[in-house]
Amino acid sequence: MKTTIFRIVLIILGLLALENAVFLFRVSNPTIGFALQLVLALFIVAYAVFFNRIHRNVHIGLWLCSLIPITFVLFLFTYGNISNATHEEDVVIVLGAGIMGENVTRPLAHRLNTAFELWQQNPDTYIIVTGGLGNRATITEAEAMARFLYRRGVPREKILLEELSTSTYENLTFAKEILNIHFPDGFSAVLVTNDFHIYRAVQTARAVGLDVTRKGAYTDWYTWPVNYLREMLAVVNMWVR
């Protein structure tokens, strides 16, 4: 009886994960995270269906292996939600996250709201928004981000735009070039991105020669599977390289 209930729960979880991935694909920019979630959802359903045919040692091995991604996610979540921003930085660097047409997506809106809060606490700071033209966009990410911040009350002269990048590495590399010109005597910066992305973003910033503090932005709970699956793969790829 307990096994039957457990299998039913797994099937429901797998189907919910499948539906969630399809829904997010329709309302946000596609990433490899969607494919990973689809594979995981199908695996969970298949595992539940064939549960009674799987050897006990295989069950144990699968559950032990699951501890690795669980630990990984906990690390990324914890690191991303511990801020060391001083609120005295010269500039806030906001990484792009894709737009739809001319509108920022929810993950990007969370990043921009966090940047706005930092600016409110230190109105002398500048905000540099980063991101080029995406595949579902009609303007650059940076321009859409600048418009969002302007509507919230940030003066245009306090917003710097980096509009050529297509990746986190390029976001930070090109932003650094702009900031070196704008602050010839040096500058301090706080990096803003969604909490799941903070660890890799900080490591990338250091790789391009940027010494930054960090402030993680909120991530909607229903996007956790897609985002954390993708981020784990991206971090492993970063470590390998």
Protein Blocks (a to p, Z undefined) as FASTA:
>chain_A
ZZmmmmmmmmmmmmmmmmmmmmmmmmmccdfklmmmmmmmmmmmmmmmmmmmpcfklmmm
mmmmmmmmmmmmmmmmmmmmmccbehlafbdcdddebiehjaccfklmmmmmmmmmmmmm
mmmbccddeddddfkbcbdfklmmmmmmmmnopafklpccdfkbcbfklmmmmmmmmmmm
mmmnopaddddddfklmmmmmmmmmmnopacddddddddfklmmmmmmmmmmmmmmmmmZ
Z
